[in-house]
């Protein structure tokens, strides 16, 4: 099943993100290589594709896991969690409809 992993950043998270980004992206790439990643990306803190120093307010990952528990476990082991980038992470089932 697909799961949405919705993460909200702490304030002023940009430096924390930058320090853990390579590991974070590597994990996402593994999901992609396995054909289990539907989409992933950050939420810019301002209305811009390149928010610069404003940074990001959170992230969204939609990926396939065997169960909610395994999706939660994967989310809990995110390098951004370990680096204290995220203030809150929610994992819930997701049903792709369109396109």
VOZAZA-267527 format. One record per atom (N, C-alpha, C): residue number from 1; residue in three letters; x, y, z. Coordinates in Angstrom, 2 decimals, always signed. Layout:
BEGIN
+------+------+---------+---------+---------+
! resi ! resn !       X !       Y !       Z !
+------+------+---------+---------+---------+
!  NUM !  ala !       X !       Y !       Z !
...
+------+------+---------+---------+---------+
! end
This chain:
BEGIN
+------+------+---------+---------+---------+
! resi ! resn !       X !       Y !       Z !
+------+------+---------+---------+---------+
!    1 !  unk !   +0.85 !   -1.18 !   +0.00 !
!    1 !  unk !   +0.00 !   +0.00 !   +0.00 !
!    1 !  unk !   +0.89 !   +1.24 !   +0.00 !
!    2 !  unk !   +0.33 !   +2.31 !   -0.50 !
!    2 !  unk !   +1.03 !   +3.60 !   -0.50 !
!    2 !  unk !   +0.78 !   +4.32 !   +0.81 !
!    3 !  unk !   +1.80 !   +5.07 !   +1.24 !
!    3 !  unk !   +1.70 !   +5.85 !   +2.47 !
!    3 !  unk !   +2.26 !   +7.25 !   +2.23 !
!    4 !  unk !   +1.58 !   +8.25 !   +2.81 !
!    4 !  unk !   +2.05 !   +9.62 !   +2.78 !
!    4 !  unk !   +2.79 !   +9.88 !   +4.09 !
!    5 !  unk !   +4.01 !  +10.38 !   +3.95 !
!    5 !  unk !   +4.82 !  +10.76 !   +5.11 !
!    5 !  unk !   +4.92 !  +12.28 !   +5.05 !
!    6 !  unk !   +4.22 !  +12.93 !   +5.96 !
!    6 !  unk !   +4.08 !  +14.38 !   +5.96 !
!    6 !  unk !   +4.87 !  +14.92 !   +7.15 !
!    7 !  unk !   +5.90 !  +15.68 !   +6.85 !
!    7 !  unk !   +6.80 !  +16.16 !   +7.89 !
!    7 !  unk !   +6.77 !  +17.68 !   +7.97 !
!    8 !  unk !   +6.81 !  +18.19 !   +9.19 !
!    8 !  unk !   +6.86 !  +19.63 !   +9.43 !
!    8 !  unk !   +8.19 !  +19.96 !  +10.08 !
!    9 !  unk !   +8.89 !  +20.95 !   +9.51 !
!    9 !  unk !  +10.20 !  +21.35 !  +10.02 !
!    9 !  unk !  +10.09 !  +22.18 !  +11.29 !
!   10 !  unk !  +11.17 !  +22.14 !  +12.07 !
!   10 !  unk !  +11.35 !  +23.11 !  +13.15 !
!   10 !  unk !  +11.64 !  +24.45 !  +12.49 !
!   11 !  unk !  +11.57 !  +25.53 !  +13.25 !
!   11 !  unk !  +11.92 !  +26.84 !  +12.72 !
!   11 !  unk !  +13.40 !  +26.88 !  +12.36 !
!   12 !  unk !  +13.72 !  +27.63 !  +11.32 !
!   12 !  unk !  +15.12 !  +27.82 !  +10.91 !
!   12 !  unk !  +15.85 !  +26.50 !  +10.71 !
!   13 !  unk !  +15.26 !  +25.60 !   +9.93 !
!   13 !  unk !  +15.81 !  +24.25 !   +9.75 !
!   13 !  unk !  +16.83 !  +24.13 !   +8.62 !
!   14 !  unk !  +17.05 !  +25.19 !   +7.86 !
!   14 !  unk !  +17.85 !  +25.06 !   +6.64 !
!   14 !  unk !  +19.24 !  +24.48 !   +6.89 !
!   15 !  unk !  +19.96 !  +24.96 !   +7.87 !
!   15 !  unk !  +21.31 !  +24.44 !   +8.15 !
!   15 !  unk !  +21.25 !  +22.97 !   +8.58 !
!   16 !  unk !  +20.24 !  +22.61 !   +9.36 !
!   16 !  unk !  +20.08 !  +21.22 !   +9.77 !
!   16 !  unk !  +19.80 !  +20.33 !   +8.57 !
!   17 !  unk !  +18.94 !  +20.81 !   +7.67 !
!   17 !  unk !  +18.64 !  +20.07 !   +6.44 !
!   17 !  unk !  +19.90 !  +19.84 !   +5.62 !
!   18 !  unk !  +20.66 !  +20.90 !   +5.44 !
!   18 !  unk !  +21.86 !  +20.80 !   +4.61 !
!   18 !  unk !  +22.83 !  +19.77 !   +5.15 !
!   19 !  unk !  +22.94 !  +19.67 !   +6.47 !
!   19 !  unk !  +23.86 !  +18.72 !   +7.07 !
!   19 !  unk !  +23.46 !  +17.27 !   +6.90 !
!   20 !  unk !  +22.18 !  +16.99 !   +6.74 !
!   20 !  unk !  +21.69 !  +15.61 !   +6.64 !
!   20 !  unk !  +21.15 !  +15.27 !   +5.25 !
!   21 !  unk !  +21.21 !  +16.22 !   +4.32 !
!   21 !  unk !  +20.56 !  +16.05 !   +3.03 !
!   21 !  unk !  +21.08 !  +14.85 !   +2.23 !
!   22 !  unk !  +22.38 !  +14.66 !   +2.17 !
!   22 !  unk !  +22.94 !  +13.57 !   +1.35 !
!   22 !  unk !  +22.39 !  +12.21 !   +1.79 !
!   23 !  unk !  +22.35 !  +11.96 !   +3.09 !
!   23 !  unk !  +21.82 !  +10.69 !   +3.60 !
!   23 !  unk !  +20.32 !  +10.59 !   +3.34 !
!   24 !  unk !  +19.61 !  +11.68 !   +3.52 !
!   24 !  unk !  +18.17 !  +11.72 !   +3.29 !
!   24 !  unk !  +17.86 !  +11.36 !   +1.83 !
!   25 !  unk !  +18.56 !  +12.00 !   +0.91 !
!   25 !  unk !  +18.35 !  +11.74 !   -0.52 !
!   25 !  unk !  +18.73 !  +10.31 !   -0.89 !
!   26 !  unk !  +19.79 !   +9.78 !   -0.31 !
!   26 !  unk !  +20.22 !   +8.40 !   -0.60 !
!   26 !  unk !  +19.13 !   +7.40 !   -0.23 !
!   27 !  unk !  +18.45 !   +7.62 !   +0.88 !
!   27 !  unk !  +17.36 !   +6.71 !   +1.27 !
!   27 !  unk !  +16.20 !   +6.80 !   +0.29 !
!   28 !  unk !  +15.88 !   +8.01 !   -0.15 !
!   28 !  unk !  +14.82 !   +8.18 !   -1.13 !
!   28 !  unk !  +15.21 !   +7.52 !   -2.45 !
!   29 !  unk !  +16.46 !   +7.65 !   -2.83 !
!   29 !  unk !  +16.93 !   +7.04 !   -4.08 !
!   29 !  unk !  +16.79 !   +5.51 !   -4.02 !
!   30 !  unk !  +17.05 !   +4.91 !   -2.86 !
!   30 !  unk !  +16.88 !   +3.46 !   -2.73 !
!   30 !  unk !  +15.41 !   +3.07 !   -2.96 !
!   31 !  unk !  +14.49 !   +3.85 !   -2.38 !
!   31 !  unk !  +13.06 !   +3.58 !   -2.62 !
!   31 !  unk !  +12.74 !   +3.69 !   -4.11 !
!   32 !  unk !  +13.28 !   +4.73 !   -4.75 !
!   32 !  unk !  +13.04 !   +4.93 !   -6.18 !
!   32 !  unk !  +13.58 !   +3.75 !   -6.98 !
!   33 !  unk !  +14.80 !   +3.33 !   -6.67 !
!   33 !  unk !  +15.42 !   +2.21 !   -7.38 !
!   33 !  unk !  +14.62 !   +0.93 !   -7.22 !
!   34 !  unk !  +13.93 !   +0.78 !   -6.10 !
!   34 !  unk !  +13.08 !   -0.39 !   -5.84 !
!   34 !  unk !  +11.69 !   -0.24 !   -6.45 !
!   35 !  unk !  +11.41 !   +0.91 !   -7.08 !
!   35 !  unk !  +10.09 !   +1.14 !   -7.67 !
!   35 !  unk !   +9.02 !   +1.44 !   -6.65 !
!   36 !  unk !   +9.41 !   +1.92 !   -5.46 !
!   36 !  unk !   +8.46 !   +2.13 !   -4.37 !
!   36 !  unk !   +8.22 !   +3.60 !   -4.04 !
!   37 !  unk !   +8.78 !   +4.50 !   -4.83 !
!   37 !  unk !   +8.62 !   +5.93 !   -4.55 !
!   37 !  unk !   +7.72 !   +6.56 !   -5.60 !
!   38 !  unk !   +6.62 !   +7.15 !   -5.15 !
!   38 !  unk !   +5.70 !   +7.84 !   -6.06 !
!   38 !  unk !   +6.14 !   +9.28 !   -6.24 !
!   39 !  unk !   +6.46 !   +9.95 !   -5.13 !
!   39 !  unk !   +6.96 !  +11.33 !   -5.19 !
!   39 !  unk !   +7.57 !  +11.70 !   -3.86 !
!   40 !  unk !   +8.43 !  +12.71 !   -3.91 !
!   40 !  unk !   +9.06 !  +13.21 !   -2.69 !
!   40 !  unk !   +9.55 !  +14.62 !   -2.94 !
!   41 !  unk !   +9.45 !  +15.46 !   -1.93 !
!   41 !  unk !   +9.99 !  +16.80 !   -2.06 !
!   41 !  unk !   +9.65 !  +17.66 !   -0.85 !
!   42 !  unk !  +10.35 !  +18.79 !   -0.76 !
!   42 !  unk !  +10.13 !  +19.70 !   +0.35 !
!   42 !  unk !   +9.05 !  +20.73 !   +0.04 !
!   43 !  unk !   +8.56 !  +21.36 !   +1.10 !
!   43 !  unk !   +7.62 !  +22.48 !   +0.99 !
!   43 !  unk !   +8.42 !  +23.76 !   +1.21 !
!   44 !  unk !   +8.62 !  +24.57 !   +0.16 !
!   44 !  unk !   +9.32 !  +25.85 !   +0.36 !
!   44 !  unk !   +8.58 !  +26.70 !   +1.40 !
!   45 !  unk !   +9.35 !  +27.40 !   +2.22 !
!   45 !  unk !   +8.76 !  +28.23 !   +3.28 !
!   45 !  unk !   +8.10 !  +29.49 !   +2.72 !
!   46 !  unk !   +8.44 !  +29.84 !   +1.47 !
!   46 !  unk !   +7.82 !  +30.97 !   +0.79 !
!   46 !  unk !   +7.34 !  +30.49 !   -0.57 !
!   47 !  unk !   +6.55 !  +31.29 !   -1.23 !
!   47 !  unk !   +5.97 !  +30.93 !   -2.52 !
!   47 !  unk !   +7.01 !  +31.10 !   -3.62 !
!   48 !  unk !   +7.97 !  +30.15 !   -3.65 !
!   48 !  unk !   +9.05 !  +30.21 !   -4.61 !
!   48 !  unk !   +9.65 !  +28.81 !   -4.75 !
!   49 !  unk !  +10.02 !  +28.44 !   -5.98 !
!   49 !  unk !  +10.68 !  +27.15 !   -6.18 !
!   49 !  unk !  +12.06 !  +27.14 !   -5.53 !
!   50 !  unk !  +12.70 !  +28.30 !   -5.44 !
!   50 !  unk !  +13.99 !  +28.43 !   -4.78 !
!   50 !  unk !  +13.84 !  +29.42 !   -3.64 !
!   51 !  unk !  +13.53 !  +28.93 !   -2.43 !
!   51 !  unk !  +13.25 !  +29.84 !   -1.33 !
!   51 !  unk !  +14.49 !  +30.48 !   -0.70 !
!   52 !  unk !  +15.68 !  +30.08 !   -1.17 !
!   52 !  unk !  +16.89 !  +30.67 !   -0.64 !
!   52 !  unk !  +16.98 !  +30.52 !   +0.87 !
!   53 !  unk !  +17.36 !  +31.58 !   +1.55 !
!   53 !  unk !  +17.56 !  +31.55 !   +3.00 !
!   53 !  unk !  +16.27 !  +31.29 !   +3.78 !
!   54 !  unk !  +15.10 !  +31.47 !   +3.14 !
!   54 !  unk !  +13.84 !  +31.19 !   +3.83 !
!   54 !  unk !  +13.70 !  +29.70 !   +4.13 !
!   55 !  unk !  +14.34 !  +28.87 !   +3.31 !
!   55 !  unk !  +14.35 !  +27.43 !   +3.55 !
!   55 !  unk !  +13.02 !  +26.75 !   +3.28 !
!   56 !  unk !  +12.75 !  +25.75 !   +4.07 !
!   56 !  unk !  +11.60 !  +24.89 !   +3.85 !
!   56 !  unk !  +10.81 !  +24.72 !   +5.14 !
!   57 !  unk !   +9.52 !  +24.44 !   +4.98 !
!   57 !  unk !   +8.65 !  +24.27 !   +6.14 !
!   57 !  unk !   +8.32 !  +22.81 !   +6.42 !
!   58 !  unk !   +8.73 !  +21.92 !   +5.54 !
!   58 !  unk !   +8.44 !  +20.51 !   +5.72 !
!   58 !  unk !   +8.69 !  +19.73 !   +4.46 !
!   59 !  unk !   +8.23 !  +18.48 !   +4.46 !
!   59 !  unk !   +8.45 !  +17.58 !   +3.33 !
!   59 !  unk !   +7.26 !  +16.65 !   +3.15 !
!   60 !  unk !   +7.15 !  +16.12 !   +1.95 !
!   60 !  unk !   +6.15 !  +15.09 !   +1.64 !
!   60 !  unk !   +6.84 !  +13.96 !   +0.90 !
!   61 !  unk !   +6.62 !  +12.75 !   +1.37 !
!   61 !  unk !   +7.08 !  +11.54 !   +0.69 !
!   61 !  unk !   +5.87 !  +10.65 !   +0.52 !
!   62 !  unk !   +5.66 !  +10.14 !   -0.68 !
!   62 !  unk !   +4.62 !   +9.13 !   -0.90 !
!   62 !  unk !   +5.34 !   +7.91 !   -1.44 !
!   63 !  unk !   +5.28 !   +6.83 !   -0.65 !
!   63 !  unk !   +6.03 !   +5.63 !   -1.00 !
!   63 !  unk !   +5.23 !   +4.39 !   -0.61 !
!   64 !  unk !   +5.64 !   +3.27 !   -1.19 !
!   64 !  unk !   +4.95 !   +2.00 !   -0.97 !
!   64 !  unk !   +5.69 !   +1.19 !   +0.10 !
!   65 !  unk !   +4.91 !   +0.68 !   +1.06 !
!   65 !  unk !   +5.44 !   -0.17 !   +2.13 !
!   65 !  unk !   +4.45 !   -1.30 !   +2.36 !
!   66 !  unk !   +4.91 !   -2.41 !   +2.93 !
!   66 !  unk !   +4.00 !   -3.54 !   +3.21 !
!   66 !  unk !   +2.94 !   -3.23 !   +4.26 !
!   67 !  unk !   +3.24 !   -2.28 !   +5.15 !
!   67 !  unk !   +2.29 !   -1.98 !   +6.24 !
!   67 !  unk !   +2.53 !   -0.57 !   +6.77 !
!   68 !  unk !   +1.56 !   -0.07 !   +7.50 !
!   68 !  unk !   +1.69 !   +1.23 !   +8.16 !
!   68 !  unk !   +2.86 !   +1.20 !   +9.15 !
!   69 !  unk !   +3.01 !   +0.10 !   +9.84 !
!   69 !  unk !   +4.10 !   -0.01 !  +10.82 !
!   69 !  unk !   +5.46 !   +0.11 !  +10.14 !
!   70 !  unk !   +5.62 !   -0.51 !   +8.98 !
!   70 !  unk !   +6.91 !   -0.43 !   +8.26 !
!   70 !  unk !   +7.13 !   +0.97 !   +7.69 !
!   71 !  unk !   +6.06 !   +1.62 !   +7.24 !
!   71 !  unk !   +6.18 !   +3.00 !   +6.77 !
!   71 !  unk !   +6.59 !   +3.91 !   +7.92 !
!   72 !  unk !   +5.99 !   +3.72 !   +9.08 !
!   72 !  unk !   +6.33 !   +4.52 !  +10.26 !
!   72 !  unk !   +7.78 !   +4.28 !  +10.68 !
!   73 !  unk !   +8.20 !   +3.03 !  +10.65 !
!   73 !  unk !   +9.58 !   +2.70 !  +11.02 !
!   73 !  unk !  +10.57 !   +3.37 !  +10.06 !
!   74 !  unk !  +10.26 !   +3.34 !   +8.77 !
!   74 !  unk !  +11.13 !   +3.99 !   +7.77 !
!   74 !  unk !  +11.19 !   +5.48 !   +8.05 !
!   75 !  unk !  +10.04 !   +6.09 !   +8.30 !
!   75 !  unk !   +9.99 !   +7.53 !   +8.59 !
!   75 !  unk !  +10.77 !   +7.87 !   +9.86 !
!   76 !  unk !  +10.66 !   +7.04 !  +10.87 !
!   76 !  unk !  +11.35 !   +7.29 !  +12.14 !
!   76 !  unk !  +12.86 !   +7.24 !  +11.98 !
!   77 !  unk !  +13.36 !   +6.52 !  +10.99 !
!   77 !  unk !  +14.80 !   +6.38 !  +10.78 !
!   77 !  unk !  +15.35 !   +7.38 !   +9.76 !
!   78 !  unk !  +14.55 !   +8.34 !   +9.34 !
!   78 !  unk !  +15.01 !   +9.35 !   +8.39 !
!   78 !  unk !  +16.15 !  +10.17 !   +9.00 !
!   79 !  unk !  +17.21 !  +10.42 !   +8.25 !
!   79 !  unk !  +18.30 !  +11.26 !   +8.75 !
!   79 !  unk !  +17.84 !  +12.65 !   +9.19 !
!   80 !  unk !  +16.79 !  +13.16 !   +8.60 !
!   80 !  unk !  +16.27 !  +14.45 !   +9.05 !
!   80 !  unk !  +15.68 !  +14.36 !  +10.45 !
!   81 !  unk !  +15.14 !  +13.22 !  +10.82 !
!   81 !  unk !  +14.65 !  +13.02 !  +12.19 !
!   81 !  unk !  +15.84 !  +13.04 !  +13.14 !
!   82 !  unk !  +16.88 !  +12.29 !  +12.80 !
!   82 !  unk !  +18.07 !  +12.23 !  +13.66 !
!   82 !  unk !  +18.74 !  +13.59 !  +13.79 !
!   83 !  unk !  +18.65 !  +14.42 !  +12.73 !
!   83 !  unk !  +19.28 !  +15.75 !  +12.75 !
!   83 !  unk !  +18.36 !  +16.82 !  +13.34 !
!   84 !  unk !  +17.20 !  +16.41 !  +13.84 !
!   84 !  unk !  +16.23 !  +17.34 !  +14.45 !
!   84 !  unk !  +15.70 !  +18.39 !  +13.48 !
!   85 !  unk !  +15.59 !  +18.01 !  +12.21 !
!   85 !  unk !  +14.99 !  +18.89 !  +11.20 !
!   85 !  unk !  +13.48 !  +18.96 !  +11.41 !
!   86 !  unk !  +12.88 !  +17.82 !  +11.74 !
!   86 !  unk !  +11.43 !  +17.74 !  +11.82 !
!   86 !  unk !  +10.91 !  +17.95 !  +13.24 !
!   87 !  unk !   +9.89 !  +18.78 !  +13.36 !
!   87 !  unk !   +9.17 !  +18.96 !  +14.62 !
!   87 !  unk !   +8.09 !  +17.90 !  +14.76 !
!   88 !  unk !   +7.56 !  +17.45 !  +13.61 !
!   88 !  unk !   +6.44 !  +16.50 !  +13.62 !
!   88 !  unk !   +6.45 !  +15.70 !  +12.32 !
!   89 !  unk !   +6.16 !  +14.41 !  +12.43 !
!   89 !  unk !   +6.05 !  +13.54 !  +11.25 !
!   89 !  unk !   +4.76 !  +12.73 !  +11.39 !
!   90 !  unk !   +3.93 !  +12.79 !  +10.36 !
!   90 !  unk !   +2.69 !  +12.03 !  +10.31 !
!   90 !  unk !   +2.77 !  +11.04 !   +9.16 !
!   91 !  unk !   +2.40 !   +9.79 !   +9.43 !
!   91 !  unk !   +2.39 !   +8.76 !   +8.40 !
!   91 !  unk !   +0.96 !   +8.23 !   +8.31 !
!   92 !  unk !   +0.42 !   +8.24 !   +7.08 !
!   92 !  unk !   -0.94 !   +7.73 !   +6.93 !
!   92 !  unk !   -1.10 !   +7.09 !   +5.56 !
!   93 !  unk !   -2.04 !   +6.15 !   +5.45 !
!   93 !  unk !   -2.29 !   +5.50 !   +4.16 !
!   93 !  unk !   -2.66 !   +6.54 !   +3.10 !
!   94 !  unk !   -2.30 !   +6.24 !   +1.86 !
!   94 !  unk !   -2.56 !   +7.14 !   +0.73 !
!   94 !  unk !   -3.06 !   +6.31 !   -0.43 !
!   95 !  unk !   -4.09 !   +6.81 !   -1.09 !
!   95 !  unk !   -4.66 !   +6.12 !   -2.25 !
!   95 !  unk !   -4.52 !   +7.01 !   -3.48 !
!   96 !  unk !   -3.56 !   +6.70 !   -4.38 !
!   96 !  unk !   -3.44 !   +7.49 !   -5.61 !
!   96 !  unk !   -4.70 !   +7.32 !   -6.47 !
!   97 !  unk !   -5.23 !   +8.41 !   -6.95 !
!   97 !  unk !   -6.41 !   +8.37 !   -7.82 !
!   97 !  unk !   -6.10 !   +8.98 !   -9.19 !
!   98 !  unk !   -5.49 !  +10.13 !   -9.21 !
!   98 !  unk !   -5.17 !  +10.82 !  -10.46 !
!   98 !  unk !   -3.71 !  +11.22 !  -10.47 !
!   99 !  unk !   -3.04 !  +11.34 !  -11.54 !
!   99 !  unk !   -3.49 !  +11.00 !  -12.87 !
!   99 !  unk !   -3.51 !   +9.52 !  -13.10 !
+------+------+---------+---------+---------+
! end
